[in-house]
Amino acid sequence: MWWIIESIYYHSDFKGAYSATGYGGQFITVIPKLNIVIAHKTKLNLFNYLGLRHDVGDGQYWQLLYAFIATR
């Protein structure tokens, strides 16, 4: 599924951005204003499936992405 990102932390560079979220902490985010495409992939394994190990969650992903964009 694709999600339209109107605003992340009210940062204007995210206007018009969109993102896909996959199982196990996988993301694709497109930020047209900055000409950036981010593909975040994780290795899904038995530990992830059983819930014993977690990779980057939604909140952490967006915090990391915002921190990266804020430095530009």
VOPAGU-2260 file (C-alpha; in pm, 1 decimal, decimal comma):
REM VOPAGU-2260
SITE   aa  ch    i         X         Y         Z
SITE  MET   A    0       0,0       0,0       0,0
SITE  TRP   A    1     116,8     354,7     -74,2
SITE  TRP   A    2      61,5     633,5     175,6
SITE  ILE   A    3      61,7    1004,4      94,1
SITE  ILE   A    4     283,1    1201,0     330,1
SITE  GLU   A    5     143,8    1550,5     377,4
SITE  SER   A    6     377,3    1660,7     652,1
SITE  ILE   A    7     634,9    1506,8     879,6
SITE  TYR   A    8     710,2    1733,3    1171,9
SITE  TYR   A    9     571,0    2019,6     959,3
SITE  HIS   A   10     876,5    2011,5     731,9
SITE  SER   A   11     779,9    2160,4     394,2
SITE  ASP   A   12    1014,2    1932,3     197,0
SITE  PHE   A   13     785,0    1637,0     270,6
SITE  LYS   A   14     487,3    1794,8      91,6
SITE  GLY   A   15     389,6    1565,3    -195,4
SITE  ALA   A   16     595,8    1275,1     -62,9
SITE  TYR   A   17     460,6     922,0     -46,2
SITE  SER   A   18     571,5     598,2     113,4
SITE  ALA   A   19     506,1     225,1     108,6
SITE  THR   A   20     536,7      22,9     427,8
SITE  GLY   A   21     605,8    -348,7     414,3
SITE  TYR   A   22     614,2    -631,3     663,2
SITE  GLY   A   23     916,2    -654,1     891,0
SITE  GLY   A   24    1033,0    -292,3     874,3
SITE  GLN   A   25    1064,8    -247,2     500,7
SITE  PHE   A   26     992,0      96,4     353,3
SITE  ILE   A   27    1008,1     281,4      23,0
SITE  THR   A   28     976,3     657,8      47,2
SITE  VAL   A   29     970,2     904,1    -241,8
SITE  ILE   A   30    1033,0    1273,7    -172,1
SITE  PRO   A   31     988,7    1456,8    -505,3
SITE  LYS   A   32    1084,8    1803,2    -374,9
SITE  LEU   A   33    1431,5    1672,9    -288,3
SITE  ASN   A   34    1464,9    1421,7    -574,4
SITE  ILE   A   35    1514,5    1143,4    -319,3
SITE  VAL   A   36    1398,1     781,7    -314,9
SITE  ILE   A   37    1476,2     578,7      -4,2
SITE  ALA   A   38    1448,8     200,3       2,5
SITE  HIS   A   39    1489,7      50,2     348,8
SITE  LYS   A   40    1506,0    -328,2     343,8
SITE  THR   A   41    1546,2    -572,3     629,1
SITE  LYS   A   42    1629,5    -936,4     639,8
SITE  LEU   A   43    1318,9   -1116,9     755,3
SITE  ASN   A   44    1402,9   -1434,5     940,7
SITE  LEU   A   45    1253,2   -1673,9    1193,8
SITE  PHE   A   46    1335,0   -1441,7    1486,3
SITE  ASN   A   47    1143,7   -1156,8    1321,8
SITE  TYR   A   48     851,7   -1384,6    1240,7
SITE  LEU   A   49     824,1   -1505,7    1599,3
SITE  GLY   A   50     844,8   -1150,8    1730,0
SITE  LEU   A   51    1170,7   -1214,2    1912,5
SITE  ARG   A   52    1367,9    -953,5    1722,7
SITE  HIS   A   53    1253,2    -618,9    1588,9
SITE  ASP   A   54    1411,1    -411,0    1318,4
SITE  VAL   A   55    1334,0     -46,3    1254,8
SITE  GLY   A   56     972,6      32,6    1342,9
SITE  ASP   A   57     753,1     297,3    1181,4
SITE  GLY   A   58     823,6     566,4    1440,3
SITE  GLN   A   59    1197,1     508,4    1438,2
SITE  TYR   A   60    1210,2     509,8    1057,5
SITE  TRP   A   61    1037,6     847,6    1036,4
SITE  GLN   A   62    1258,2     995,0    1310,0
SITE  LEU   A   63    1571,9     880,8    1126,0
SITE  LEU   A   64    1440,4    1009,3     794,8
SITE  TYR   A   65    1346,1    1346,5     940,4
SITE  ALA   A   66    1687,6    1378,6    1108,7
SITE  PHE   A   67    1854,2    1311,1     772,4
SITE  ILE   A   68    1636,5    1563,2     586,0
SITE  ALA   A   69    1681,7    1827,4     858,1
SITE  THR   A   70    2060,4    1820,3     800,3
SITE  ARG   A   71    2025,6    1907,9     431,3
